[in-house]
Amino acid sequence: MTSVHQPIPPLPHPSLSPASLSPPAPSPLSPAPAEAVEVVLRSDAKPTVASPRPQITHLLVLPWPDIVIDNLGVDPRSDYVEQYWLGLVGPASVLLMRHLALRFEAEPEGFNLD
């Protein structure tokens, strides 16, 4: 006796709707665009910088909402991360993830990382 198995078609995932794939609105925390740097080539083909290069002083960290990860993900401060992720991503990555999680709890809209 043979049975015929038909695959069940996958349901569309709610986080993959066209509205969720659109880019986020600009944040009030976004830094002003940096000034352009002009490079001038001389006859000996050595580049010289006509204006000073802007110094990067901070990194803007914004949330990336994802319904699936929010429901099924693991908090980076959990024992699970200590036991299973630490050997894969390394201690610096785990410490950074934990720091970012603490900052997102305090500032859920995003923050500047100095």
Secondary structure per residue as TSV (DSSP state, phi and psi in degrees):
chain	resnum	aa	ss	phi	psi
A	1	M	-	360.0	128.8
A	2	T	-	-115.0	147.9
A	3	S	-	-118.2	147.7
A	4	V	-	-102.0	120.5
A	5	H	-	-102.1	126.3
A	6	Q	-	-107.1	133.4
A	7	P	-	-67.0	145.4
A	8	I	-	-86.5	125.2
A	9	P	-	-66.5	140.5
A	10	P	-	-70.1	146.5
A	11	L	-	-83.4	144.3
A	12	P	-	-64.4	137.1
A	13	H	-	-81.0	132.9
A	14	P	G	-62.7	-27.3
A	15	S	G	-78.5	-5.7
A	16	L	G	-103.2	17.2
A	17	S	S	-69.4	154.2
A	18	P	T	-56.7	-32.7
A	19	A	T	-66.9	-35.2
A	20	S	T	-77.7	-15.5
A	21	L	T	-91.7	-3.8
A	22	S	S	-74.2	150.9
A	23	P	-	-65.6	149.9
A	24	P	-	-70.1	156.8
A	25	A	-	-69.0	151.4
A	26	P	-	-60.5	142.2
A	27	S	-	-93.0	146.8
A	28	P	T	-66.7	-14.4
A	29	L	T	-84.8	-6.4
A	30	S	-	-63.5	133.8
A	31	P	-	-73.1	158.5
A	32	A	-	-66.4	147.3
A	33	P	-	-61.2	142.3
A	34	A	-	-71.9	152.4
A	35	E	-	-69.8	147.2
A	36	A	-	-71.2	145.9
A	37	V	-	-104.1	125.9
A	38	E	-	-97.2	128.9
A	39	V	E	-107.9	128.0
A	40	V	E	-112.8	126.5
A	41	L	E	-96.1	128.5
A	42	R	-	-93.5	178.9
A	43	S	T	-64.8	-25.7
A	44	D	T	-88.2	9.0
A	45	A	-	62.9	25.4
A	46	K	-	-98.0	125.3
A	47	P	E	-71.9	140.4
A	48	T	E	-124.6	142.3
A	49	V	E	-92.6	125.0
A	50	A	S	-80.7	-26.7
A	51	S	S	-132.1	155.3
A	52	P	-	-66.2	145.6
A	53	R	-	-77.7	132.4
A	54	P	-	-67.8	141.9
A	55	Q	-	-87.0	132.6
A	56	I	-	-86.0	119.2
A	57	T	-	-108.6	-15.3
A	58	H	-	-156.0	166.1
A	59	L	E	-121.2	126.5
A	60	L	E	-83.2	120.9
A	61	V	E	-111.0	119.9
A	62	L	-	-117.1	150.9
A	63	P	-	-70.0	150.9
A	64	W	-	-124.2	87.1
A	65	P	-	-64.3	134.9
A	66	D	-	-146.2	113.9
A	67	I	H	-59.1	-41.9
A	68	V	H	-64.9	-50.9
A	69	I	H	-65.5	-37.0
A	70	D	H	-60.8	-34.8
A	71	N	H	-86.8	-36.0
A	72	L	H	-108.3	-10.0
A	73	G	-	-70.8	173.5
A	74	V	-	-115.5	135.8
A	75	D	-	-67.8	132.2
A	76	P	T	-66.9	-9.0
A	77	R	T	-95.4	7.3
A	78	S	S	-83.6	164.5
A	79	D	H	-66.3	-28.6
A	80	Y	H	-58.7	-44.1
A	81	V	I	-64.1	-42.0
A	82	E	I	-60.8	-39.9
A	83	Q	I	-83.3	-38.4
A	84	Y	I	-109.8	-34.6
A	85	W	I	-85.2	-32.1
A	86	L	H	-54.1	-44.0
A	87	G	H	-70.8	-22.5
A	88	L	H	-87.8	-46.1
A	89	V	H	-101.7	-14.9
A	90	G	-	92.5	160.2
A	91	P	H	-67.6	-35.1
A	92	A	H	-64.8	-40.0
A	93	S	H	-67.1	-40.4
A	94	V	H	-65.3	-42.6
A	95	L	H	-63.7	-40.3
A	96	L	H	-63.7	-45.2
A	97	M	H	-61.3	-40.2
A	98	R	H	-67.0	-40.9
A	99	H	H	-63.0	-44.5
A	100	L	H	-63.4	-38.4
A	101	A	H	-62.9	-42.2
A	102	L	H	-64.1	-42.1
A	103	R	H	-66.7	-39.0
A	104	F	H	-67.4	-29.6
A	105	E	H	-65.8	-39.4
A	106	A	H	-79.1	-34.6
A	107	E	-	-133.5	80.4
A	108	P	T	-66.2	-17.8
A	109	E	T	-84.0	-10.5
A	110	G	-	122.1	169.0
A	111	F	E	-160.5	163.9
A	112	N	E	-93.9	126.7
A	113	L	E	-97.2	112.6
A	114	D	-	-86.5	360.0
